[in-house]
Amino acid sequence: MARPGAVERQAALRAELNEEIAQYEARHKAALEQAGRDGHLVVAGVDPSLLDVEEYLDSIGARLEIIAVFDDGRRFPVHLASDDAL
């Protein structure tokens, strides 16, 4: 026998999960459309930290890559490490 209200609670949780999935899919689709149009992603906001950008990209199924480009055209990936890792 189910606990009183368990069926309703399960339905509410399922609806909440479905809404989160729909929001993720909408963000992912919008980001891919923007990248396809512009060739780059724009992250809105005032002075976002790299962690904020990384979390946003992770939420749309992407990852953050940073590349240093010198005037002579040389390109080097930048790897961020905490002070503990040095």
N, C-alpha and C positions, 0 to 999 in steps of 0.2 A: 504494500500500500504506500503510495507517495505521500510525502509530507504536505500538509495544507499549504497551498500557494506555490508549490514547487513547479507545477506545470506553467503557471503564469510567469514565474521568475525565469524559467528556462526560455520561454518565448521572448521575454524582454531582453535577455542576454543575447539570444540569437539575432534579434532585430538590431541591437547595438553593434554586434559584430558585423552584420551585413552592411550597416551604415559606414563603419570604419573601412571596410573593404571597398565600398563604392567611392569613398573620398580618396583612398589611396589610388584607385584606378583612374579617377579624374585627374589627380595631380600628375600621375605618371603620363597620361595621355597628353595633357597640356604641356608638360616639359618636353616630351618628344616632338610635339608639333612645333614648339618654339625653336628647339634645336634644329629641326629640319628647315625652318624658314630662315633663321638668322645664321646658322652655323655655330651658334654659341648659346649658352644659357645665361640669363640675367637673373641674379638673385637680388630682389628688392630689399630695402631696409637700410637704415643708417649705420654705416660702419660695422657690418656683421663680422663676428669673429670667424676664424677658420673652422672652429668646432661647429658653429651654427650652420655654416655652408656645408660642411661634411655631413652633418645630421640631415639637412634638407636633401642633399643628393642621395643619401642612403634611403631616405623615405620614398624616393622615386625610382629606386633600383639602380642608382649610379654610384660612382666613387669619385673622390676628389684626387686630381693629379695636378701638381704644380711643376712648371718647367721654367727654368731661368734661361732667357735668351739674350745673348750678348750681341753687341753691334756688328760683330763680324759674322753673325749667323750661327755661331756655336750654340747648341741647346743641351741643357743638362737637367735631368729630373731632380727635383728638390725633395728630400725626404725629411720630414719633421720628426724630431725625437725629443723625448722629455730629457731634462737635465740628468735624471737617473740613468738613462741609457748611454750617456756619453762617457 
